[in-house]
Amino acid sequence: MEQQQRKIRRSKSESAKPESDKSLALQSEWKEKVIQIRRVTKVVKGGKKLSFRSVVVVGNTKGQVGIGIGKSNEVIGAIQKGVATARKNLIDVPIFKTTIPHQIIGRANSGKVILKPAGPGTGIIAGGAARAVLELAGIENILCKSLGSDSPLNVARATIDALKNLRRFSEVAEMRGLSVKEMLN
């Protein structure tokens, strides 16, 4: 009996909080960009069934970024599913000053991306899907070259792969049994 009363009290107190405040807090920290929306068809017995596929990148511009794919009969539904998937697949990106710690190559299917650290004031020299991923990760100065596939999905996945495989100076120094100062000198 007491448990039911507690549940009722809890639900009343939760409903008293304005929903708009919660959504504003989530919206301000996380940004999302739609990279691609495609109309796809599936051939079934009765003809062709139309649906939409969206590729979405979500990031907080503070070192966390994720990519997601959503499919639905409507564009809005596909984007919402893509955002939900992207939030589940977040990765942490090691940012050194305003760039990445070292050069790296990322691969996904036939897509290949080379990321190079850049000096202050360079900006993000990248195209399309790679630019969206790097901006939402919070990297301000970087050079990027996309090789292989032109598909925005493959380029975005390759960029995420490269960012996932980056290592901090402290991790490498620990593996080598040195201090960070000894390693960098």
Backbone as a printed PyTorch tensor [residue, N CA C, xyz], in Angstrom:
tensor([[[  0.8220,  -1.1900,   0.0000],
         [  0.0000,   0.0000,   0.0000],
         [  0.8700,   1.2600,   0.0000]],

        [[  1.9070,   1.2320,   0.8570],
         [  2.8030,   2.3860,   0.9440],
         [  3.5710,   2.5850,  -0.3630]],

        [[  3.9380,   1.4730,  -0.9970],
         [  4.6760,   1.5720,  -2.2530],
         [  3.8410,   2.2450,  -3.3350]],

        [[  2.5630,   1.9270,  -3.3780],
         [  1.6870,   2.5510,  -4.3680],
         [  1.5800,   4.0510,  -4.1270]],

        [[  1.4850,   4.4440,  -2.8480],
         [  1.4030,   5.8620,  -2.5160],
         [  2.6940,   6.5760,  -2.8910]],

        [[  3.8330,   5.9140,  -2.6730],
         [  5.1250,   6.5100,  -3.0450],
         [  5.1980,   6.7200,  -4.5630]],

        [[  4.7460,   5.7060,  -5.3120],
         [  4.7580,   5.8190,  -6.7770],
         [  3.8870,   6.9780,  -7.2350]],

        [[  2.7170,   7.1230,  -6.6020],
         [  1.8110,   8.2130,  -6.9670],
         [  2.4540,   9.5500,  -6.6530]],

        [[  3.0800,   9.6640,  -5.4630],
         [  3.7490,  10.9100,  -5.0880],
         [  4.8760,  11.2290,  -6.0600]],

        [[  5.6610,  10.1910,  -6.3940],
         [  6.7860,  10.3730,  -7.3040],
         [  6.3080,  10.8400,  -8.6730]],

        [[  5.2370,  10.2130,  -9.1750],
         [  4.7440,  10.6000, -10.4970],
         [  4.1860,  12.0160, -10.4850]],

        [[  3.5470,  12.4190,  -9.3730],
         [  3.0360,  13.7760,  -9.2700],
         [  4.1740,  14.7900,  -9.2350]],

        [[  5.2330,  14.4690,  -8.4580],
         [  6.3530,  15.4120,  -8.3680],
         [  7.0990,  15.5170,  -9.6930]],

        [[  7.1980,  14.4180, -10.4350],
         [  7.8610,  14.4530, -11.7380],
         [  7.0440,  15.2330, -12.7560]],

        [[  5.7090,  15.0990, -12.6650],
         [  4.8710,  15.8100, -13.6330],
         [  4.8140,  17.3070, -13.3210]],

        [[  5.1280,  17.6840, -12.0740],
         [  5.1060,  19.0990, -11.7020],
         [  6.2590,  19.8650, -12.3360]],

        [[  7.3640,  19.1530, -12.6390],
         [  8.5160,  19.8090, -13.2640],
         [  8.1830,  20.1330, -14.7120]],

        [[  8.4920,  21.3260, -15.1560],
         [  8.1920,  21.6690, -16.5500],
         [  9.0560,  20.8640, -17.5140]],

        [[  8.4350,  20.3100, -18.5400],
         [  9.1370,  19.5100, -19.5460],
         [ 10.0800,  20.3590, -20.3850]],

        [[  9.7280,  21.6220, -20.5940],
         [ 10.5360,  22.4700, -21.4620],
         [ 11.9280,  22.7070, -20.8850]],

        [[ 12.0510,  22.7650, -19.5450],
         [ 13.3590,  22.9640, -18.9250],
         [ 14.2820,  21.7830, -19.2050]],

        [[ 13.7300,  20.5650, -19.1310],
         [ 14.5310,  19.3710, -19.3990],
         [ 15.0220,  19.3590, -20.8460]],

        [[ 14.1210,  19.6480, -21.7760],
         [ 14.4930,  19.5970, -23.1840],
         [ 15.4840,  20.7020, -23.5380]],

        [[ 15.3800,  21.8760, -22.8960],
         [ 16.3290,  22.9520, -23.1610],
         [ 17.7320,  22.5760, -22.7000]],

        [[ 17.8150,  21.9080, -21.5440],
         [ 19.1220,  21.5040, -21.0290],
         [ 19.7830,  20.4960, -21.9630]],

        [[ 18.9920,  19.5610, -22.4950],
         [ 19.5460,  18.5650, -23.4150],
         [ 19.9300,  19.2080, -24.7370]],

        [[ 19.1080,  20.1290, -25.2240],
         [ 19.3630,  20.7640, -26.5110],
         [ 20.6210,  21.6200, -26.4780]],

        [[ 20.8690,  22.3080, -25.3610],
         [ 21.9870,  23.2410, -25.3190],
         [ 23.3350,  22.5200, -25.3650]],

        [[ 23.4400,  21.3590, -24.6920],
         [ 24.7220,  20.6680, -24.6520],
         [ 24.9930,  19.8720, -25.9330]],

        [[ 24.0290,  19.1340, -26.4110],
         [ 24.2160,  18.2520, -27.5630],
         [ 23.7310,  18.9140, -28.8380]],

        [[ 24.5830,  18.8300, -29.8490],
         [ 24.2170,  19.3540, -31.1670],
         [ 24.1370,  18.1780, -32.1220]],

        [[ 23.2870,  18.3030, -33.1100],
         [ 23.1390,  17.2210, -34.0840],
         [ 23.1490,  17.7820, -35.4970]],

        [[ 23.7330,  17.0200, -36.4040],
         [ 23.7710,  17.4020, -37.8200],
         [ 23.3540,  16.2030, -38.6520]],

        [[ 22.4980,  16.4670, -39.6040],
         [ 22.0850,  15.4160, -40.5350],
         [ 23.0600,  15.4450, -41.7030]],

        [[ 23.7560,  14.3470, -41.9010],
         [ 24.7450,  14.2600, -42.9810],
         [ 24.0700,  13.8980, -44.2980]],

        [[ 23.1480,  12.9460, -44.2250],
         [ 22.5430,  12.4550, -45.4630],
         [ 21.1350,  11.9420, -45.1960]],

        [[ 20.2420,  12.1920, -46.1310],
         [ 18.9110,  11.5850, -46.1150],
         [ 18.7110,  10.9390, -47.4770]],

        [[ 18.3860,   9.6540, -47.4640],
         [ 18.2050,   8.9210, -48.7160],
         [ 16.8360,   8.2670, -48.7570]],

        [[ 16.2460,   8.2710, -49.9290],
         [ 14.9980,   7.5380, -50.1300],
         [ 15.3740,   6.1600, -50.6380]],

        [[ 15.0140,   5.1450, -49.8920],
         [ 15.3570,   3.7750, -50.2740],
         [ 14.0770,   2.9930, -50.5330]],

        [[ 14.1620,   2.0150, -51.4160],
         [ 12.9930,   1.2030, -51.7490],
         [ 13.3040,  -0.2660, -51.5270]],

        [[ 12.2580,  -0.9810, -51.1500],
         [ 12.3670,  -2.4170, -50.9660],
         [ 11.3100,  -3.0510, -51.8610]],

        [[ 11.7000,  -3.9870, -52.6770],
         [ 10.7530,  -4.6340, -53.5820],
         [ 10.0690,  -5.7740, -52.8330]],

        [[  8.7570,  -5.6700, -52.7340],
         [  7.9580,  -6.7020, -52.0680],
         [  6.9560,  -7.2660, -53.0710]],

        [[  6.1710,  -8.2290, -52.6310],
         [  5.2350,  -8.9100, -53.5230],
         [  4.2630,  -7.9340, -54.1930]],

        [[  3.7900,  -6.9390, -53.4530],
         [  2.8130,  -6.0050, -53.9870],
         [  3.4000,  -4.8260, -54.7430]],

        [[  4.7070,  -4.7410, -54.8440],
         [  5.3410,  -3.6160, -55.5320],
         [  6.5550,  -3.1240, -54.7660]],

        [[  6.7630,  -1.8030, -54.7730],
         [  7.9230,  -1.2200, -54.0930],
         [  7.4710,  -0.5110, -52.8270]],

        [[  8.2010,  -0.7370, -51.7540],
         [  7.9030,  -0.0780, -50.4840],
         [  8.9480,   1.0050, -50.2510]],

        [[  8.5070,   2.2550, -50.1200],
         [  9.4160,   3.3880, -49.9320],
         [  9.6990,   3.6270, -48.4550]],

        [[ 10.9440,   3.9530, -48.1170],
         [ 11.2930,   4.3920, -46.7630],
         [ 12.4760,   5.3420, -46.8640]],

        [[ 12.8300,   5.9460, -45.7510],
         [ 13.9190,   6.9240, -45.7230],
         [ 15.0020,   6.4680, -44.7630]],

        [[ 16.2620,   6.7340, -45.1320],
         [ 17.4070,   6.4390, -44.2750],
         [ 18.1430,   7.7380, -44.0090]],

        [[ 18.4490,   7.9870, -42.7400],
         [ 19.1900,   9.1990, -42.3980],
         [ 20.4790,   8.8230, -41.6800]],

        [[ 21.5230,   9.5860, -41.9470],
         [ 22.7960,   9.4500, -41.2520],
         [ 22.9690,  10.7300, -40.4360]],

        [[ 23.0880,  10.5740, -39.1120],
         [ 23.1040,  11.7180, -38.2080],
         [ 24.3450,  11.6550, -37.3140]],

        [[ 24.9450,  12.8340, -37.0620],
         [ 26.0760,  12.9470, -36.1370],
         [ 25.6150,  13.7700, -34.9380]],

        [[ 25.9550,  13.2880, -33.7400],
         [ 25.6120,  13.9900, -32.5030],
         [ 26.9030,  14.2210, -31.7290]],

        [[ 27.0800,  15.4410, -31.1970],
         [ 28.2700,  15.7500, -30.4090],
         [ 28.0260,  16.9020, -29.4670]],

        [[ 28.9200,  17.0260, -28.4670],
         [ 28.7670,  18.1280, -27.5010],
         [ 29.8630,  19.1760, -27.6580]],

        [[ 30.6860,  19.0850, -28.6860],
         [ 31.8080,  19.9870, -28.9730],
         [ 32.7850,  20.0780, -27.8030]],

        [[ 32.7990,  19.0490, -26.9380],
         [ 33.7240,  18.9990, -25.8010],
         [ 34.4790,  17.6770, -25.7670]],

        [[ 34.5130,  16.9800, -26.8930],
         [ 35.2730,  15.7390, -26.9420],
         [ 34.4310,  14.4840, -27.0110]],

        [[ 33.1260,  14.5990, -27.1890],
         [ 32.2820,  13.4220, -27.3610],
         [ 31.5080,  13.5560, -28.6600]],

        [[ 31.4900,  12.4790, -29.4360],
         [ 30.7970,  12.4880, -30.7260],
         [ 30.3400,  11.0700, -31.0440]],

        [[ 29.2360,  10.9600, -31.7860],
         [ 28.7170,   9.6600, -32.1830],
         [ 27.9800,   9.7700, -33.5090]],

        [[ 27.8690,   8.6410, -34.1930],
         [ 27.1850,   8.6100, -35.4880],
         [ 26.0860,   7.5580, -35.4120]],

        [[ 24.9490,   7.8590, -36.0560],
         [ 23.8360,   6.9260, -36.0280],
         [ 23.0850,   6.9140, -37.3440]],

        [[ 22.4260,   5.7840, -37.5970],
         [ 21.6330,   5.6120, -38.8070],
         [ 20.2120,   5.2830, -38.3780]],

        [[ 19.2410,   5.9180, -39.0300],
         [ 17.8440,   5.6430, -38.7330],
         [ 17.0610,   5.4080, -40.0000]],

        [[ 16.1390,   4.4470, -39.9610],
         [ 15.2780,   4.1790, -41.1140],
         [ 13.8340,   4.2420, -40.6600]],

        [[ 13.0050,   4.8840, -41.4810],
         [ 11.5910,   5.0000, -41.1650],
         [ 10.8260,   5.3300, -42.4400]],

        [[  9.4990,   5.2640, -42.3430],
         [  8.6600,   5.6170, -43.4910],
         [  8.5690,   7.1190, -43.6830]],

        [[  8.9470,   7.8820, -42.6550],
         [  8.9240,   9.3380, -42.7210],
         [ 10.3160,   9.8820, -42.4320]],

        [[ 10.6260,  11.0480, -42.9790],
         [ 11.9460,  11.6520, -42.8070],
         [ 12.1950,  11.9900, -41.3410]],

        [[ 11.2040,  12.5850, -40.6820],
         [ 11.3730,  13.0030, -39.2890],
         [ 11.6370,  11.7950, -38.3910]],

        [[ 10.9010,  10.7120, -38.6300],
         [ 11.1100,   9.4880, -37.8480],
         [ 12.5020,   8.9160, -38.0530]],

        [[ 12.9930,   8.9600, -39.2860],
         [ 14.3360,   8.4490, -39.5860],
         [ 15.3970,   9.2850, -38.8650]],

        [[ 15.2170,  10.6070, -38.8430],
         [ 16.1820,  11.4830, -38.1670],
         [ 16.1660,  11.2230, -36.6660]],

        [[ 14.9860,  11.0830, -36.0790],
         [ 14.8850,  10.8220, -34.6410],
         [ 15.5420,   9.5030, -34.2650]],

        [[ 15.3380,   8.4760, -35.0770],
         [ 15.9710,   7.1810, -34.8140],
         [ 17.4860,   7.2810, -34.9550]],

        [[ 17.9340,   8.0510, -35.9440],
         [ 19.3730,   8.2530, -36.1330],
         [ 20.0050,   8.9540, -34.9440]],

        [[ 19.3210,   9.9690, -34.4000],
         [ 19.8290,  10.6930, -33.2210],
         [ 19.9130,   9.7550, -32.0270]],

        [[ 18.8760,   8.9220, -31.8260],
         [ 18.8800,   7.9760, -30.7100],
         [ 20.0300,   6.9820, -30.8330]],

        [[ 20.2700,   6.4800, -32.0360],
         [ 21.3730,   5.5370, -32.2630],
         [ 22.7230,   6.2120, -32.0440]],

        [[ 22.8530,   7.4600, -32.4990],
         [ 24.1160,   8.1920, -32.3540],
         [ 24.4420,   8.4180, -30.8770]],

        [[ 23.4440,   8.7020, -30.0610],
         [ 23.6860,   8.9190, -28.6210],
         [ 24.1190,   7.6450, -27.9310]],

        [[ 23.7150,   6.4820, -28.4660],
         [ 24.1390,   5.2030, -27.8960],
         [ 25.5820,   4.8880, -28.2730]],

        [[ 26.0590,   5.4230, -29.4050],
         [ 27.3810,   5.0960, -29.9350],
         [ 28.3920,   6.2190, -29.7340]],

        [[ 28.3250,   6.9330, -28.6300],
         [ 29.2520,   8.0460, -28.3860],
         [ 30.6550,   7.5390, -28.0860]],

        [[ 31.6570,   8.2740, -28.5770],
         [ 33.0500,   7.9760, -28.2570],
         [ 33.6920,   9.2260, -27.6610]],

        [[ 34.7450,   9.0230, -26.8740],
         [ 35.5120,  10.1350, -26.3140],
         [ 36.7020,  10.4070, -27.2160]],

        [[ 36.9230,  11.6780, -27.5240],
         [ 38.0090,  12.0830, -28.4180],
         [ 39.0640,  12.8200, -27.6080]],

        [[ 40.3140,  12.3460, -27.6320],
         [ 41.3730,  13.0870, -26.9280],
         [ 41.7670,  14.3310, -27.7210]],

        [[ 41.5470,  15.4990, -27.1350],
         [ 41.8800,  16.7540, -27.8020],
         [ 43.0910,  17.3540, -27.1130]],

        [[ 44.1340,  17.6460, -27.8880],
         [ 45.3580,  18.2590, -27.3750],
         [ 45.3580,  19.7180, -27.8080]],

        [[ 45.2250,  20.6250, -26.8510],
         [ 45.0300,  22.0540, -27.1160],
         [ 43.7800,  22.1950, -27.9790]],

        [[ 43.8780,  22.5330, -29.2520],
         [ 42.6730,  22.6390, -30.0900],
         [ 42.7120,  21.6710, -31.2700]],

        [[ 43.6200,  20.7030, -31.2270],
         [ 43.7620,  19.7610, -32.3330],
         [ 43.8700,  18.3410, -31.7770]],

        [[ 44.3280,  17.4010, -32.5980],
         [ 44.4930,  16.0240, -32.1490],
         [ 45.9490,  15.7810, -31.7790]],

        [[ 46.2310,  14.7720, -30.9520],
         [ 47.6090,  14.5460, -30.4930],
         [ 48.5850,  14.0960, -31.5880]],

        [[ 48.1310,  13.3290, -32.5620],
         [ 49.0400,  12.7980, -33.5890],
         [ 48.2790,  12.4830, -34.8680]],

        [[ 49.0370,  12.2480, -35.9400],
         [ 48.4480,  11.8910, -37.2350],
         [ 47.9070,  10.4650, -37.1600]],

        [[ 46.7870,  10.2230, -37.8580],
         [ 46.1920,   8.8830, -37.8270],
         [ 45.3810,   8.6410, -39.1020]],

        [[ 45.2380,   7.3670, -39.4490],
         [ 44.4360,   6.9620, -40.6020],
         [ 43.2610,   6.1380, -40.0860]],

        [[ 42.0550,   6.4780, -40.5390],
         [ 40.8660,   5.7310, -40.1640],
         [ 40.2810,   5.0380, -41.3790]],

        [[ 39.7630,   3.8300, -41.1540],
         [ 39.2010,   3.0610, -42.2650],
         [ 37.8090,   2.5520, -41.8980]],

        [[ 36.9300,   2.5420, -42.8760],
         [ 35.6050,   1.9370, -42.7310],
         [ 35.1520,   1.4940, -44.1100]],

        [[ 34.9790,   0.1940, -44.2850],
         [ 34.6500,  -0.3830, -45.5900],
         [ 35.6670,   0.1020, -46.6190]],

        [[ 35.2320,   0.7780, -47.6830],
         [ 36.1840,   1.2510, -48.6830],
         [ 36.5570,   2.7160, -48.4580]],

        [[ 36.0750,   3.2940, -47.3670],
         [ 36.4100,   4.6820, -47.0380],
         [ 37.6790,   4.7590, -46.2160]],

        [[ 38.4900,   5.7700, -46.4870],
         [ 39.7490,   5.9500, -45.7730],
         [ 39.9330,   7.4430, -45.5250]],

        [[ 40.3090,   7.8090, -44.3120],
         [ 40.4580,   9.2080, -43.9390],
         [ 41.7900,   9.3880, -43.2280]],

        [[ 42.5430,  10.4230, -43.6270],
         [ 43.8010,  10.7640, -42.9600],
         [ 43.5650,  12.0510, -42.1740]],

        [[ 43.8560,  12.0210, -40.8700],
         [ 43.7240,  13.2000, -40.0080],
         [ 45.1120,  13.6240, -39.5500]],

        [[ 45.4030,  14.9290, -39.6950],
         [ 46.6910,  15.4680, -39.2650],
         [ 46.4570,  16.6380, -38.3230]],

        [[ 47.2430,  16.7330, -37.2460],
         [ 47.1170,  17.8920, -36.3620],
         [ 47.5530,  19.1610, -37.0840]],

        [[ 46.9620,  20.2930, -36.7100],
         [ 47.2820,  21.5720, -37.3510],
         [ 47.4920,  22.6380, -36.2860]],

        [[ 48.2200,  23.6850, -36.6730],
         [ 48.5180,  24.7840, -35.7690],
         [ 47.3100,  25.6710, -35.5190]],

        [[ 47.3910,  26.5160, -34.4960],
         [ 46.2840,  27.4250, -34.1910],
         [ 45.9860,  28.3580, -35.3630]],

        [[ 44.7130,  28.5830, -35.6230],
         [ 44.3030,  29.4750, -36.7000],
         [ 44.0690,  28.7810, -38.0240]],

        [[ 44.3720,  27.4980, -38.1110],
         [ 44.1980,  26.7620, -39.3640],
         [ 42.7240,  26.5100, -39.6490]],

        [[ 41.9810,  26.1430, -38.6400],
         [ 40.5710,  25.8040, -38.8110],
         [ 40.4110,  24.3420, -39.1800]],

        [[ 39.2100,  23.9840, -39.5680],
         [ 38.9300,  22.6000, -39.9660],
         [ 38.9950,  22.5310, -41.4850]],

        [[ 40.0730,  21.9100, -41.9830],
         [ 40.2310,  21.7230, -43.4230],
         [ 39.7560,  20.3050, -43.7160]],

        [[ 38.4710,  20.1730, -43.9970],
         [ 37.8710,  18.8700, -44.2670],
         [ 36.5990,  19.1030, -45.0730]],

        [[ 36.1160,  18.0700, -45.6850],
         [ 34.9230,  18.2090, -46.4970],
         [ 33.7940,  17.3330, -46.0220]],

        [[ 32.5820,  17.8060, -46.2500],
         [ 31.3700,  17.0240, -46.0560],
         [ 31.1960,  16.3680, -44.7110]],

        [[ 31.0830,  15.0380, -44.7430],
         [ 30.7830,  14.2600, -43.5450],
         [ 31.8970,  14.3480, -42.5150]],

        [[ 33.1480,  14.3550, -42.9570],
         [ 34.2750,  14.4380, -42.0210],
         [ 34.2480,  15.7630, -41.2670]],

        [[ 33.9140,  16.8370, -41.9560],
         [ 33.8280,  18.1560, -41.3180],
         [ 32.7660,  18.1580, -40.2140]],

        [[ 31.6040,  17.5850, -40.4900],
         [ 30.5210,  17.5560, -39.5050],
         [ 30.9490,  16.7950, -38.2510]],

        [[ 31.6080,  15.6550, -38.4320],
         [ 32.0560,  14.8520, -37.2900],
         [ 33.0970,  15.6160, -36.4750]],

        [[ 34.0690,  16.2380, -37.1500],
         [ 35.1420,  16.9460, -36.4540],
         [ 34.6280,  18.1900, -35.7210]],

        [[ 33.6970,  18.9140, -36.3290],
         [ 33.1240,  20.0980, -35.6750],
         [ 32.3880,  19.7090, -34.3970]],

        [[ 31.5660,  18.6690, -34.4740],
         [ 30.7860,  18.2700, -33.3080],
         [ 31.6380,  17.5840, -32.2480]],

        [[ 32.8310,  17.1090, -32.6280],
         [ 33.7490,  16.5490, -31.6360],
         [ 34.4260,  17.6520, -30.8310]],

        [[ 34.4720,  18.8670, -31.3750],
         [ 35.0790,  19.9810, -30.6610],
         [ 36.5020,  20.2810, -31.0950]],

        [[ 36.9300,  19.7030, -32.2070],
         [ 38.2750,  19.9560, -32.7220],
         [ 38.2250,  21.2280, -33.5670]],

        [[ 39.1360,  22.1640, -33.3010],
         [ 39.1030,  23.4600, -33.9890],
         [ 40.1260,  23.5690, -35.1170]],

        [[ 41.2770,  22.9080, -35.0020],
         [ 42.3460,  23.0010, -36.0070],
         [ 42.7680,  21.5960, -36.4220]],

        [[ 42.5180,  21.2630, -37.6810],
         [ 42.8630,  19.9230, -38.1540],
         [ 42.9020,  19.9130, -39.6780]],

        [[ 43.7250,  19.0350, -40.2300],
         [ 43.7720,  18.7910, -41.6720],
         [ 43.2210,  17.3910, -41.9070]],

        [[ 42.3790,  17.2420, -42.9100],
         [ 41.7450,  15.9580, -43.1740],
         [ 41.7110,  15.7130, -44.6710]],

        [[ 42.0630,  14.5000, -45.0690],
         [ 41.9760,  14.1150, -46.4780],
         [ 41.2070,  12.8120, -46.5710]],

        [[ 40.1520,  12.8140, -47.3950],
         [ 39.3440,  11.6260, -47.5880],
         [ 39.8220,  10.8970, -48.8350]],

        [[ 40.1290,   9.6160, -48.6830],
         [ 40.5790,   8.7780, -49.7980],
         [ 39.6100,   7.6130, -49.9580]],

        [[ 39.4770,   7.0990, -51.1440],
         [ 38.6120,   5.9450, -51.3420],
         [ 37.1760,   6.3550, -51.5800]],

        [[ 36.2750,   5.7940, -50.8090],
         [ 34.8380,   5.9610, -51.0110],
         [ 34.3830,   7.4070, -50.8470]],

        [[ 33.4240,   7.8180, -51.6760],
         [ 32.8270,   9.1550, -51.5730],
         [ 31.5710,   9.1430, -50.7240]],

        [[ 31.1250,   7.9630, -50.3270],
         [ 29.8890,   7.8330, -49.5600],
         [ 30.0020,   8.5730, -48.2300]],

        [[ 29.0580,   9.4780, -47.9300],
         [ 29.1150,  10.2060, -46.6590],
         [ 29.1060,   9.2840, -45.4380]],

        [[ 28.3920,   8.1650, -45.5240],
         [ 28.3470,   7.2200, -44.4050],
         [ 29.7200,   6.5930, -44.1730]],

        [[ 30.3960,   6.1530, -45.2510],
         [ 31.7210,   5.5560, -45.1050],
         [ 32.7510,   6.5680, -44.6160]],

        [[ 32.6840,   7.7940, -45.1010],
         [ 33.6220,   8.8370, -44.6770],
         [ 33.4080,   9.1610, -43.1980]],

        [[ 32.1500,   9.2800, -42.7740],
         [ 31.8540,   9.5640, -41.3700],
         [ 32.3200,   8.4210, -40.4750]],

        [[ 32.0730,   7.1860, -40.8960],
         [ 32.5230,   6.0280, -40.1000],
         [ 34.0420,   5.9620, -40.0210]],

        [[ 34.7230,   6.2630, -41.1320],
         [ 36.1930,   6.2530, -41.1290],
         [ 36.7350,   7.3370, -40.1980]],

        [[ 36.0910,   8.5080, -40.1840],
         [ 36.5160,   9.5940, -39.2940],
         [ 36.3240,   9.1920, -37.8380]],

        [[ 35.1910,   8.5710, -37.5260],
         [ 34.9330,   8.0870, -36.1600],
         [ 35.9720,   7.0340, -35.7810]],

        [[ 36.3150,   6.1450, -36.7240],
         [ 37.3290,   5.1130, -36.4670],
         [ 38.6740,   5.7450, -36.1350]],

        [[ 39.0500,   6.7690, -36.8910],
         [ 40.3270,   7.4460, -36.6390],
         [ 40.3160,   8.1190, -35.2660]],

        [[ 39.2400,   8.8130, -34.9340],
         [ 39.1560,   9.5060, -33.6420],
         [ 39.1440,   8.5160, -32.4770]],

        [[ 38.5230,   7.3480, -32.6980],
         [ 38.4580,   6.3230, -31.6540],
         [ 39.8380,   5.7440, -31.3560]],

        [[ 40.6990,   5.6530, -32.3720],
         [ 42.0190,   5.0430, -32.2120],
         [ 43.1020,   6.0210, -31.7780]],

        [[ 42.7600,   7.2960, -31.5740],
         [ 43.7480,   8.2680, -31.0870],
         [ 44.1530,   7.9250, -29.6610]],

        [[ 45.4330,   8.1930, -29.3320],
         [ 45.9180,   7.9430, -27.9790],
         [ 46.4900,   9.2230, -27.3920]],

        [[ 46.3010,   9.3910, -26.0950],
         [ 46.8480,  10.5550, -25.3940],
         [ 48.3360,  10.3440, -25.1370]],

        [[ 49.0640,  11.4630, -24.9620],
         [ 50.4870,  11.3880, -24.6710],
         [ 50.7330,  10.6050, -23.3850]],

        [[ 49.8870,  10.8080, -22.3840],
         [ 50.0690,  10.1410, -21.0940],
         [ 49.9440,   8.6180, -21.2320]],

        [[ 49.0250,   8.1370, -22.0810],
         [ 48.8590,   6.6940, -22.2910],
         [ 50.1070,   6.0890, -22.9230]],

        [[ 50.6500,   6.7580, -23.9370],
         [ 51.8390,   6.2470, -24.6380],
         [ 53.0490,   6.2690, -23.7110]],

        [[ 53.1840,   7.3450, -22.9460],
         [ 54.3140,   7.4460, -22.0110],
         [ 54.2430,   6.3370, -20.9690]],

        [[ 53.0550,   6.0370, -20.4820],
         [ 52.8830,   4.9720, -19.4910],
         [ 53.2510,   3.6140, -20.0810]],

        [[ 52.8600,   3.3750, -21.3450],
         [ 53.1960,   2.1120, -22.0030],
         [ 54.7010,   1.9550, -22.1570]],

        [[ 55.4060,   3.0610, -22.4250],
         [ 56.8550,   3.0210, -22.6310],
         [ 57.6310,   3.0850, -21.3210]],

        [[ 56.9430,   3.3310, -20.2140],
         [ 57.6150,   3.4240, -18.9290],
         [ 58.3640,   4.7370, -18.7350]],

        [[ 57.8880,   5.7970, -19.3580],
         [ 58.5110,   7.1130, -19.2570],
         [ 57.5220,   8.1160, -18.7100]],

        [[ 58.0610,   9.2800, -18.3350],
         [ 57.1580,  10.3770, -17.9990],
         [ 56.8280,  11.1070, -19.3020]],

        [[ 55.8130,  11.9630, -19.2700],
         [ 55.3970,  12.6880, -20.4790],
         [ 56.5090,  13.6150, -20.9140]],

        [[ 57.2170,  14.2700, -19.9600],
         [ 58.3110,  15.1750, -20.3120],
         [ 59.4480,  14.4280, -20.9990]],

        [[ 59.8030,  13.2660, -20.4680],
         [ 60.8890,  12.4720, -21.0770],
         [ 60.5190,  12.0510, -22.4970]],

        [[ 59.2580,  11.6740, -22.6950],
         [ 58.8400,  11.2030, -24.0050],
         [ 58.8340,  12.3340, -25.0420]],

        [[ 58.3980,  13.5270, -24.6400],
         [ 58.2940,  14.6320, -25.5800],
         [ 59.6430,  15.3110, -25.8590]],

        [[ 60.6270,  15.1250, -25.0180],
         [ 61.9630,  15.7360, -25.2390],
         [ 62.8610,  14.8530, -26.0560]]])
